[in-house]
């Protein structure tokens, strides 16, 4: 007869724990790569991502240049 619950043994439990750690690490790396890819795509999509902090028109109000409006 089969006994229940089965006796897995120490080596089987250790192997499952190591496999779980490996899978978590792989999932974390894949998620970080996906986020990095999305951030790079967003940075490439922007026309002038850092222009709003540097470019100012010469008016006394200091408004952003009209060349950047609508982009």
ChimeraX attribute file (.defattr): number of C-alpha atoms within 10 A of each C-alpha:
attribute: neighborCount
match mode: 1-to-1
recipient: residues
	/A:1	3
	/A:2	5
	/A:3	6
	/A:4	6
	/A:5	6
	/A:6	7
	/A:7	8
	/A:8	8
	/A:9	8
	/A:10	8
	/A:11	9
	/A:12	11
	/A:13	11
	/A:14	11
	/A:15	11
	/A:16	11
	/A:17	12
	/A:18	12
	/A:19	12
	/A:20	12
	/A:21	12
	/A:22	12
	/A:23	12
	/A:24	12
	/A:25	12
	/A:26	12
	/A:27	12
	/A:28	12
	/A:29	12
	/A:30	12
	/A:31	12
	/A:32	12
	/A:33	12
	/A:34	12
	/A:35	12
	/A:36	12
	/A:37	12
	/A:38	12
	/A:39	12
	/A:40	11
	/A:41	11
	/A:42	11
	/A:43	13
	/A:44	11
	/A:45	10
	/A:46	10
	/A:47	10
	/A:48	11
	/A:49	11
	/A:50	10
	/A:51	12
	/A:52	12
	/A:53	8
	/A:54	7
	/A:55	13
	/A:56	14
	/A:57	12
	/A:58	10
	/A:59	9
	/A:60	6
	/A:61	8
	/A:62	10
	/A:63	12
	/A:64	17
	/A:65	14
	/A:66	9
	/A:67	8
	/A:68	12
	/A:69	7
	/A:70	5
	/A:71	7
